[in-house]
Amino acid sequence: MTGSGPDEYRAQARQWLETNASPLGDGDAAHGGESEIERSKRFQHALWSAGYAGITWPKEYGGQGLTTEELAAFNQVAGDFVLPSVPLSVGMGMVGPTMLELGTREQKSRYILPLLRGDEVWCQMFSEPDAGSDVAGLRTRAVRTGAGWILNGRKVWTSNAQWADFGVILARTDADAPKHRGITMFILDMRRAGVTIRPLVVATGDAPFNEVVLDDVLVPHDAVLGRVNRGWDAAVAMLRHERVSIGTRVQKRSNALSFDNLARIARDRGATSDAVVRRRLAEAYVRESAVLAYGRVLQAEANAGVEVGPRGSAAKLAGAELRLWQALTAQEILGPDVALGDREFDAVALGIVAAPGVATAGGTNEIQRNIIAERILGLPKDGGIADKNLPFNQIRTSR
């Protein structure tokens, strides 16, 4: 495929996806009794075998070693298909890129290929009960011993932990260091003694997140990802990849709140004769297209080695705001039928309920706005409220 141009590569990718994936709008295809994780791992292995996994990742570690042109071509056609990739999204979008950036040769040789083939699933453990968006406020501890490191603590809102073979985890390794120092990132085998995983049920009734409890969990010395006591640097790198991954995710037209689905519902209900509905649908198309276009630009830059930096936060914020706006538009088109109508609108209702969570996952919208204000616009840093008794208009911030 390296000798083909983008157009030929795009055509080959489409042909493969037409044979191996479900097109959008087909509804829930039969899966022969496969679970979500089984389906995702099988599809990922087929994707890798066909040369469409790790398109720009180094051949040395199992990637395809191609350019961002091929990646953009594949993503363009993939937008027309449903790819069962959610259980593997943390590994592909966050862990893999971070390990390629910071990992040792031994770590990359051990973990990258099984990740690309779908053999092993990863999760990320940053957030804690008292350290959500404030990642550096974590309390999980790691103590060095002759045999390795002993971890104790509790992590929450961990996606994919119920399936994960491995995870990356942040722990404090120097209690006397400043807040953003003395933190180390580790690779954790999720099957080690002392690891307990508990599901967290959300408003939709699903349990996409988990609590992970660590009780005297031993990890080897070579499980450190990056440098000891420099885990904040590793965390910043991973969060950068996360925000690029979330913000540039092939949003395609697959979710129940997408323009394509909202337009279909409006047509079926005869609502497109309403000028207000037509205007809202036009805006939905423009907003969705803008988010996708910006995401593609950042993805191309990231894969070309260009530092995306805080613009990843802009992409993440734009995607979250889009989902919230889509939810509001869906409510306006359907009215009370979204809750009281037949089961046809169940997916839309679940999408509306889940939309606020998109504004929290990967860092709240407020955190993203702070990053954009300080690091892109150069505004003064948020100094917090120095005196809670001062009137709002007298609160001062400082750099």
N, C-alpha and C positions, 0 to 999 in steps of 0.2 A: 504494500500500500504506500510505501514511501515514495515510489516513483509516480504516483498519480497526483493530479492536481486537486484543488479543493472541490471542484464540481464533481469529478469522478469519485472522490472519497465520500462526498455527501450522498451521491447516488448509491454507492455500495453500502453505506451505513443505513440508508432508508430501506434498501432491499433486505438487509439482515434484520432490522427491527420489524419489518412487516411480517417476517417469518417467526420471530422469537418474542415479540411483545404485543400487547393489546393496544389497538388504537384508541384514542380518546373517544368518549361517547358510546362505547360498547357496554357500559354498565359493569357490574361485577361479573367477570368471567369465571367460569368454573375452574377450580384449581385442584381437582382430584383429591381432596382431603388434605392437601398440604397446609401446614401452618404458615404464618407470615414469614417467620424466620427461615423456614425450609425453602420457601419460594424465593426469598431474597438471595439466599446463599447459592441456590441452583442457578438463578439468573446471573448473578455476579460471576460465577465460574464460566458460564457460557459467554458472557460479555468479554471476560479476559481472554478466553480461548480464541475468540474472533478478532482480538486486537483492539477492542474498544474500552478497555479499562486501563487507567494510568496512561492516557494518550501522550501526555507531555513528560511523564516521569522517566527517569533514567532506565535504559535497557539493563544496566548492570544489576538492578534490583527488581526486575520483572516488569518494568514499564515498557511503553512502546517507543520512547525516544523521539516522538514526532514534535511538530510545532504547534503553536497556538492556532494556526490556520485550520489544521485538522480538528483540533478541539472545538473551535467555533463551528465548524461544519457539522460535526457530530451533534453538538448541543442544539443547533438549529433544527435538525430533523427530529431529535429526541423529544422536542417540545410537542410533537404530535402523538406521542405514545405514553402509556402508563408504565413507568419503570418501578418495579417493586424494590426500592432501594433504601427505604427509611431505616431499617435496622443497621445498615452499614454506613449511614451518612456521617456519623461521628468519625469513624475510622478513615473514610475516604476524604472528607472535607476538612478535618482538623488534625487528627493524629498523624496520618501519613505525611502531609506536607510539613508538619512540625518536625517529625522524625528525620525526614530528608534534609531539613535545615540544620538540626541540632544533634541528631543521633550519631553514635559511633558507627564505624563501618560494620562492626559485629551486630549492632542493633538493627541496622538497616538490612543487613543480609538475613537476619533471623525473622524479622517481622513484616517487611514490606510486601514480599511476594505472597505469603498466606493471606494478607489483608486484601490484596488485589484480586486474588482468586476466590475470595469469599469463604475461605476456610476458617478464618478467625474473625470474631466480632469484637469491637472496641467500644468503650465508654469513656467519658471524661468526668472526673470528680473534683470540682472546684468549690461549688456552693456549699455552705453550711447553714445550720439554723440561725446563727448570728453573723453570718458573712455571706450575703447573697451577692448584690452588686459590688459590695466592698470585699473583693476577693482577698485582699491583703490582711483582712481582719480574721483570717482563719485560726482555728484552735487545734486542729489535728496536729499531733506531734509525731516526730520520727527521731528515735534515739539510736545512735550508732553503737553497734556491738561488734565483737570479733566475727560473728557469723553473718552480719549484715546490718539491716536497720529494722527496728521494732516500731510499728505504726499503731497508734491509738487515736480514735476520734470518730466523727460522724459526718457524713456528707448527705445532702438532700438534692432533690430535683435532678437526679442523675438519669438521663435518657439512656435507654437500651441496656441498662445494667442487668435486667432479667435475662438477657441473651448473651451478655458479654463474656468472652474468654479472657480478655485483658482490659485494663483501664489505665489511664494516666491520672495521677493524683498529686495534689499539692499538700505538703506538710511542713510545719515549722521545725527547722533543724537547729536553730540558734535563738533561744528565747531572749538573749540579751542584745541581739542586733536590732537596728531600726526596723520599723514595721514592714517596709518593702524589701528588706534584706533578711537573711536567715531563713529563707524559704527554699525548699528543694522540690523538684518534680521527679516523681518515680513512675516506673512501669510496674503495675501490680497484676499478678495472676489472680483473677477473680475467684479461683477455686482454692486458694490457699486457706489453711486453717485460720479461723478467727474472722473471716469475712462473712457478714450476714446481709442479705439483700431483702428489702421489704417494699412491696408495691405502694405507690401513692395514687389514690383515686382522685380524679379531677371532676369538674362540673359536668363534663360530657358523659360521665360514667366509665370512661376508659382509665387505664392506669399506665400512661406512657412514661411516667417518671418513677423513681425509686429512692428510698433511703438506703444508704450503705453504711453499716456499722463495722468498725475495725477494732478488734480486741486482741492486742498483742500479736499483730500480724507481722511475720518475718519476711522481709524481701532482701535479696542478695545485694552486695555492694554494686554490682554492675547493672542494677536496675535504675540507677540515676540517669535521667534524661536531661542532658545539658550539664551544668556544673553545680556542685554542692553549694548551697547557700545563695545561688543565683537563680532560683526557681521563678522569681518574679519576671526576669527577662524571658524565660521559657514560656511563662504564662502569657506575657504580652504577645509573644510570637504566635502562640496558639489562638489567643483571642482575635488576633489580626486575621488568621486563617479562618476562624469561625465566622467572623463578621463578613468576610469576603464570601465564604461558602453560603451563609444564610442570605446575604444580600444579592448574590449572583446565582442562586439556585435556579435550575431550569424550572421556573414557576409555570411555565408552559400554560396550557389552558386546561389543566386537569382538576383544579380544585372546584368545589361546589359553588364558590363565590366568584369564579372567574367571569370575565366579560362574556365568553362564549356561552356559559351556562345561564347567566342572567339574561342575556339576549334571547336565548331559547325559551326560557320561562315567560318572558314578556310577550314573545310572539304567540306562544301557546295560549296565553290568557287574553290575547287581543289588546294588550296594553300599549302596543307600539303606536297606536293612533293618538295617544296622549303626548303632547309636546314636551311636558315635563319629564316623562319617562324616557323619551327619545334623547333629551338633553343629558339626562343622567347616564344613559347607556353610552352616549358619545364620550362623555367625560371618563367613564369607566375604561373605555378602550384606550383613550389617550394616556391616562394614568398608568395602566398596566403596560402599555407599550414603552413608556418612558422608563419605568422601573426595569423592565427587561433589557432595554438598550443600554442603560447605565451599568447594569450588572454585567453585560457581555463585554463592555469596555474594560471594566475593572478585572474581570476574569482573564481577558487577553493580556492585560498588563502584568497581572500577578504571575501568569505562566511564562511570561517573557522576562521575568526577573525584575520588573519595575516595582519599586516600593509603593504599595497602595496606601499604607498607613491609615490615618484617620478617615480617609474616604470610604474605607470599609464600613465605618460607623454610619456614614451618610447613606450607603446602600442598604444597610440593615434597617435604619430608621425609615427609609422610603418604603421598603417592603412591608414593614409593620404597619405604617400609616395607610398603605394601600389596602391591607387586609381589613383594617378597621373601617375604612371608607366603603369597601365592598360589602361588609356586613350591614352597614347602615342602608346602603342602596338596596340590598336584598329585602330588608324589612320594609322599605318604602314601596317596593314593587308588589310584594306578597301580602303586606298588611297582616291582619290576625291569622290568615291562613297558614303562615309559616309555623305557627304553634298549634292551631286548631284544625288545620286541613288534614288531608289524608297522608299516608306514608311517603307519597311522592316527594315531599319536601323535607324528609328526615335529614338528608345529607346537608341541605342548606341550613336547617335549624342547628345542627351540630357545628357547622362552620361558623355560624354567628356566635354560638356559645364559646367556641374555642378561640375566636379572634382576639380577645384581650390577652390571651396567653402568648400570642405572637409578639405582643408589645413588651413582654417580660423576658421570654427565653433569649439567651445570648446577651443579656444586658438590657435593662429597661430603656424605654424611649428617653426618659429623663437623663440617664447616664450617657446615651448616645448624643443627646443635644449638648451636654456639657463638653464632651470630647470635641464635637464639631465647633462649638463656640471658642474653646480654648486653643485647639491645635490647628484648626483651619482658618478661623476668622481672627485669631489673635486677641480675643477678648480677655479681660481679667479672669483669673481663676476663681472658682466658687469657694469663697472663704467660709461659708456656712453662716449661721446666725450667732454672732458674738454675745448678744444680750437679748434673751427671749422676751424681755420686757419692753424693748424699744418698739415704737410704731414701725410698720413695715417699710414706710418710705424713708426711715432713718437707718435701716440696716445697711451696713457697709461691708464690702468684700475687699479682699486684697490679693495681690499676686503671691 
